[in-house]
């Protein structure tokens, strides 16, 4: 038994009098199956319901049409698309370069950047740069990468294991949190800080009384 279960509508489907077929398979305003009816009858029902007759599956035989408020549908679709673009998050790959014999202070600084990137939901490409005789000691770079991965394991995981790439050794860390989650948390934290700042003057006024 044929059943219409919805689906995407083309950008500019044929509506009302622009539909040029003798009969259509009609879907009601609530998604109920009306059946195959003459086009004239479908247009009559559209006028009766004060709705539009919209062709939603032109390639079907006969074409599928649905009764709907097409203007409202287009507006809601545009708003949903706008909201989706607004909330769309692109994963960014940041890069952090280290030397195999990095001093503790520099290591902590670099690790801090990696932590920040992972909290933001970004991937981090860690590059160990070997120079001169250091190239004969790849284990130094490997141990450093292992140490860094362990230090940030609560925020990220090793997405690409350490591998030699010419004079460099590369590892990629992926964040546990998705970019969208990180963005949502950042917005919540910002709103909380704003609310806290707005509440401070009032508290100060009460304490002065």
Beta strands, then each sheet from edge to edge (+ up, - down):
strand 1: 23-27
strand 2: 33-38
strand 3: 52-57
strand 4: 64-68
strand 5: 93-99
strand 6: 123-129
strand 7: 156-165
strand 8: 168-175
sheet 1: 2+ 1- 4- 3+
sheet 2: 5+ 6+ 8- 7+
end
